[in-house]
Structures are given as C-alpha cells and as structure tokens.
Amino acid sequence: MATETTSNKITLVSRFNVLVAGLQALADADSLVLAGKTYTKSAVVDVLSAYVKANGTAAAGKLQWRKAVADEKSALAAARPVRALLKTFLQSRLGKASPQLNGFGFETTKAPRASAKTKAAAVDKNKATRAARHTMGTTQRKRVKAPTPPSPEPVPTASTQPAQPAPAGVKPA
C-alpha cells in the first residue's frame, strides 16, 4: 500500500471532504469492515467530518489570534513612546536614582560598574599623564626645594704681587 503525502492542511481537508462525499455516495454499503472490525458508514463519516469541522474551527481561531496579536503590536507601538515620556517626567520630578520610581514600574538607574581591567587601564593612563605633564601632588611639591645657589667665589683682595706689565705692542683698553 502506497503512503500518501500531503503538502499542507488545505489539501488534507479537501481529501477528507472528497472521501466523505464518496462514502455518502455509496448506496449499497451501510457497514464497512476496516482492519477486521465492522463500522457503520455513518460512524466513519462522523469521524472524518469531525476532523474537517475541527480544522475549520482551528483555522478561524488562528485568524482571530493573528488579529489579536496584530492589535497588541499596534497598541504596544503607541504605548512605548508614552511610557518613555512618563519615565523622563518622573525622573525629573523624583530623581533618576529615586527608589520611588519602583512604585511606577521603573527601575532606578545605576552607575555602570567598571571592570578590574578598565580600572587598571585608567590608573596606568593617569600615571602616564602625570609623568608627561610633570604634575605633582601637594606632598610631592613640599619635598621639592629650590637648589641653593653656589657660594660666590671669593673676590681676590689686593695681593702682594705686582701687576704684570702689558706686552709691547698691545694697547690697554
């Protein structure tokens, strides 16, 4: 016996409808023997018709569900901007970190937590900037002292040696 394949429910339902019509057209068969059991023709038609009816109900329900989902999406599209505006209004009135926002269904905004890697990079960057700018803190500035000027060389006093005469041919200035 070959297995029938159906491409979709529409094809399956139409085949069931044709089968029901064909069974009802059989005038000489009031009882049918199927897999060794005897069934009345009306019982078999009722089983097949029940599937066709259930499929119709499901299809109608599916269309109703699709319409309900479409209505929900359009209502959500209209409500989202209003909710965002209300959040801004309440944050300006109560404060961004106010716990009273929870009473309106909004979470309080929290400062983002920096990871250890980000903090380490910030410390390294700060040290490099301070080194490049030669920036010092108050304690470091107090340690820095101006260098003491070198002591002046002693001015030669009148010595006992006589001044040397200027060489010949050079005029004194």
Helices and strands as residue ranges (DSSP letters): H 9-25, E 31-34, E 37-40, H 41-94, G 99-104, H 116-133, H 138-143
